[in-house]
Amino acid sequence: MVSQFAIDEIEQMEAEGLHPTPRDIVRLNALGLKVECGQSHAPLYFDRRCVWIGNVCIMEPTIGVSLFAAQYSDVFGADSRVADTCLKAWAFHFKEPPADMPPKDVADAVSKFITTHFSDIPVKRLIAAVDYCMYGCDSRSFERPARKNAGDAEGERTADDAAEDEAFNIDIGIVHEAEAMGLGITLADARRHTRAQLNAIMERAIESRAALTIGGGDLEKSQKDRYTGEFYATLDEIRARLTAERAAAAK
């Protein structure tokens, strides 16, 4: 879908001589769709997405599996896209996260798994399968808005900011949000859910509580106001970066 809300702002930037990148445009479009369409009445996700690739089924990761994969992300150069995909493909074939393993055992297990099952699978196909397990087909899934407080008053980053970045793993952030809402979901419970399932539970709780205190129209307005704030915070971040880049190029 194309967000006319985002298109108007992007065209305005172009008219001002600022040229957003394709990544900027995609990001603004996704956030603009949230303003226009909202995300109330979240669907309930009862089953995990899965993909058969070769003769192996890899599944949408639970929070526990995602945290397990993140724990070993630097085991064998998983900062590269291919290595990271191989690690996740191996981790995502588990229904539950395995027990902690020595890093060398993880590297050996991943290498054996990939060689045994995916040696004749194109890399792009494996990347697409892993991405589908993580994000599904929704172009808006986990689109990242700009943070409202990126540093202290002087613009310097703090220890709290670093901790927030570490949590933006997303999985830890979702668990913290569920805890903050007082839903009584333990960490063990959260680890068994996928991101989508836990998000659906939280959104349904928000809607149920709001229905007891305010009208549905007020709830939708509250959501739209939040999405609008996220959109313009992100737009301001992109504008500031593009303006600085233009000034630097003019020197």
C-alpha positions in Angstrom: 0.0 0.0 0.0 1.1 3.6 -0.6 0.5 6.2 2.0 -0.6 9.5 0.5 0.1 11.1 3.9 3.8 10.1 3.5 3.9 10.9 -0.2 2.9 14.5 0.5 5.7 15.0 3.0 8.3 13.3 0.7 7.3 15.5 -2.2 7.6 18.5 0.0 11.2 17.5 0.9 12.0 17.0 -2.7 10.7 20.5 -3.5 13.0 21.9 -0.8 16.0 20.2 -2.4 16.2 17.4 0.1 16.4 13.9 -1.4 15.3 11.1 0.9 16.9 7.7 0.2 14.9 4.7 -0.8 15.2 3.4 2.8 13.8 6.7 4.1 10.9 6.5 1.7 10.0 3.0 2.6 10.3 3.8 6.3 8.0 6.9 6.1 5.5 5.0 3.9 5.2 2.3 6.5 4.7 4.8 9.4 2.3 6.8 7.2 0.1 3.8 6.7 -0.2 3.4 10.5 -1.5 7.0 10.6 -4.0 6.5 7.8 -5.1 2.9 8.6 -4.3 2.5 12.3 -3.7 -0.9 13.9 -6.6 -1.3 16.2 -8.4 -4.6 16.5 -5.2 -6.5 16.2 -5.6 -10.0 14.7 -5.1 -12.9 17.1 -2.2 -15.0 16.1 -2.7 -18.6 17.4 -0.2 -20.4 15.1 3.4 -19.8 14.2 4.2 -19.0 10.6 6.3 -21.7 9.1 8.2 -22.3 5.8 9.3 -25.6 4.3 12.6 -25.1 2.7 14.2 -28.3 1.3 13.0 -31.0 3.7 13.2 -28.8 6.8 10.5 -26.7 8.4 11.6 -23.4 10.0 9.1 -21.5 12.1 8.3 -18.1 13.3 10.5 -17.7 16.4 9.1 -17.5 19.9 10.6 -14.8 22.1 12.7 -17.5 23.7 14.1 -18.7 20.4 14.8 -15.1 19.3 16.7 -14.4 22.5 18.7 -17.7 22.1 19.7 -16.7 18.6 20.7 -13.2 19.7 22.8 -14.7 22.4 25.0 -16.3 19.8 24.9 -13.6 17.1 28.6 -13.0 17.2 29.7 -16.7 17.3 31.0 -16.9 13.8 30.8 -13.5 12.2 27.0 -13.4 12.4 27.3 -9.6 11.8 27.2 -10.5 8.1 23.7 -11.1 6.5 24.5 -14.6 5.3 26.0 -15.8 8.6 23.1 -14.2 10.6 20.6 -15.9 8.3 22.3 -19.3 8.7 22.3 -18.9 12.5 18.6 -18.0 12.5 17.6 -20.8 10.1 19.2 -23.3 12.5 17.6 -21.7 15.6 14.2 -21.3 14.0 13.8 -25.0 13.3 13.5 -25.6 17.1 10.1 -25.5 18.7 11.6 -24.4 22.0 15.1 -22.9 22.5 17.7 -25.6 23.3 19.8 -25.4 26.4 22.7 -23.0 26.4 25.6 -24.3 24.4 29.3 -23.4 24.2 29.9 -21.0 21.3 32.1 -23.6 19.4 29.3 -26.2 19.7 26.8 -23.7 18.2 29.2 -22.9 15.3 29.6 -26.6 14.6 25.9 -27.3 14.9 25.0 -24.4 12.5 27.6 -25.4 10.0 26.5 -29.1 10.0 22.8 -28.1 9.8 23.3 -25.8 6.8 25.6 -28.2 5.0 23.3 -31.1 5.5 20.0 -29.4 4.6 20.6 -26.3 2.6 23.8 -26.9 0.6 21.9 -26.7 -2.7 19.5 -23.9 -1.6 20.2 -20.3 -3.1 21.2 -17.8 -0.4 18.4 -15.4 -1.4 15.8 -18.1 -0.9 17.1 -18.9 2.6 17.1 -15.2 3.5 13.5 -14.8 2.2 12.4 -17.8 4.2 14.0 -16.5 7.4 12.6 -13.0 6.8 9.1 -14.4 6.3 9.3 -16.4 9.6 10.3 -13.2 11.4 8.1 -10.6 9.7 5.4 -12.3 7.6 4.0 -10.4 4.7 3.1 -7.2 6.6 5.2 -4.3 5.2 4.5 -2.4 8.5 5.8 -5.2 10.8 8.2 -3.7 13.4 8.9 -0.6 11.4 11.2 1.5 13.6 10.1 5.1 14.4 12.6 7.6 15.6 13.1 7.6 19.4 11.8 10.7 21.1 14.7 10.9 23.6 17.9 9.9 21.9 20.4 11.1 24.6 20.5 13.6 27.4 19.9 17.3 27.4 23.3 18.0 25.8 22.8 15.5 23.1 25.3 13.0 24.6 24.2 9.4 24.9 23.8 7.9 28.3 24.1 4.5 29.9 20.3 4.3 29.8 20.3 5.0 26.0 22.8 2.2 25.5 20.6 -0.2 27.5 17.7 0.8 25.4 19.6 0.0 22.3 20.5 -3.4 23.6 16.9 -4.0 24.4 16.0 -3.1 20.8 16.5 -6.6 20.1 12.7 -5.8 20.1 12.0 -9.0 22.0 13.2 -7.7 25.4 11.3 -4.4 24.7 8.1 -6.3 24.1 8.5 -8.3 27.3 9.2 -5.1 29.3 6.1 -3.5 27.8 3.9 -6.5 28.8 5.4 -6.3 32.3 4.7 -2.6 32.5 1.0 -3.1 31.6 0.7 -5.4 34.6 -0.7 -8.3 32.6 0.8 -10.9 34.9 2.8 -12.5 32.0 6.0 -14.0 33.4 9.2 -14.1 31.5 8.7 -17.9 31.1 5.3 -17.2 29.6 6.6 -14.5 27.3 9.4 -16.7 26.0 6.8 -19.2 24.7 5.0 -16.6 22.6 6.1 -15.2 19.3 6.4 -11.4 19.0 3.1 -11.2 17.1 1.3 -13.3 19.7 2.5 -11.1 22.6 1.8 -7.9 20.7 -1.8 -9.1 19.9 -2.3 -9.9 23.6 -1.2 -6.5 24.7 -3.2 -4.6 22.0 -6.3 -6.6 23.0 -5.7 -5.7 26.6 -5.4 -2.0 25.7 -8.6 -2.2 23.7 -10.5 -4.0 26.5 -9.4 -1.5 29.1 -10.2 1.5 26.9 -13.6 0.1 26.2 -14.4 0.2 29.9 -13.3 3.8 30.3 -13.6 5.7 27.0 -15.5 5.4 23.8 -14.1 3.4 20.9 -13.8 6.7 18.9 -11.6 8.2 21.6 -9.4 5.1 21.5 -8.9 5.3 17.8 -8.1 9.0 18.1 -5.5 8.2 20.8 -3.9 5.6 18.6 -3.8 7.9 15.6 -2.3 10.7 17.7 0.5 8.4 18.8 1.2 7.2 15.2 1.1 10.8 13.9 3.7 11.7 16.6 5.9 8.8 15.6 5.7 9.8 11.9 6.7 13.4 12.5 9.5 12.5 14.9 10.9 10.2 12.2 10.3 12.9 9.5 12.2 15.4 11.6 15.1 13.0 12.1 15.3 12.4 8.3 15.0 16.1 7.5 17.8 17.0 9.9 20.1 14.3 8.5 19.5 15.3 4.9 19.9 19.0 5.7 23.3 18.3 7.4 24.4 16.2 4.5 23.5 18.9 2.0 25.4 21.5 4.1 28.5 19.3 4.3 28.4 18.7 0.5 28.2 22.5 -0.2 31.5 23.2 1.7 
